[in-house]
Amino acid sequence: MNEIDFSNPPRRKFPLSIIDAHVHLTDSKSADLLVEIAQLYGMKRMIAVSSPEETSPLRQRHGDFLHFALWPDYSQLNNAAALREKNVPVMERQRANGAVAMKFWFKPEFNYKQGLYLDDERLRPIFEGMAELKLAALVHIADPDIWFQRCYSDKRKFLSKRDNYRQLTGALAAYPGINFVAAHFGGNPEELPHLAELLARFSNLYLDTSATKWVARELSAKRDEARQFIVEHAERIIFGTDLVTYHGGDQAYFASRYYVQQKLWEGSEDFISPIDDADAARPVTVRGMDLPEEVLRKIYYDNAMKVYRLT
Ligand SMILES: [Zn+2]
């Protein structure tokens, strides 16, 4: 990290409300610090991935600043009635406590180890409950291209990166009434034409901007193409950071993600990213996109309100 004073955020280009629609909060001191820094950077709300036991204490302290995406309970996968019983009543109770989504962390290693893919028919009771309760699905599919070379080179176990998307397209087709938000630019900021094709095929698909380091690196490398993609798909992109409080966390870690995304979406200059990036061969130059106000308003606020049905 270099010498940026994160306690003093840069001026916003426009006075817009912002929702961070993807963080991970545990009920902890770090969660309080993250909320404080998010508010310093202009966040008006957050959608936090949390477990059902954590939502009440978090809401007691932070009120309806927080909404939640819950982890499903997969323990009864082979018994549809029991799986429904494990999940749907919890979803129903938590809906009243601010739950707006379920989180599916379907990375290649999860798929392989659990033998479970997003379009698995065994998940139907969960998705049907979500459709009834109007909960969205926040999903993680695939991982950076470079990880497929380094960690997932065994295609029999982990499939090719492209084949990881069959589970997403299967679920999008099976549950047209559910809004799916594919995190981290759909897991494929490397290949925007692929994302454009998916967005054109499935009107229930949205992307979030979370995983700042990865997204800023890939989009900056093709700044003009990325800017055009974002302007064209402004209705389908949702701001988020994916900041996590599991391992504690400090001001520099929390604030750096807000800082970099602010400068990436609003700024007009290039700068060296203050985030260390083990996946990059050299320090990453972030290239400001200078997005127009109506695009920022959708990405920062309107789309999250609509897709997660916030009130
Ligand atoms: Zn996440």
Boltz pocket constraint, residues with backbone or C-beta under 6 A from the ligand:
constraints:
  - pocket:
      binder: B
      contacts: [[A, 22], [A, 23], [A, 24], [A, 49], [A, 183], [A, 242]]
      max_distance: 6.0
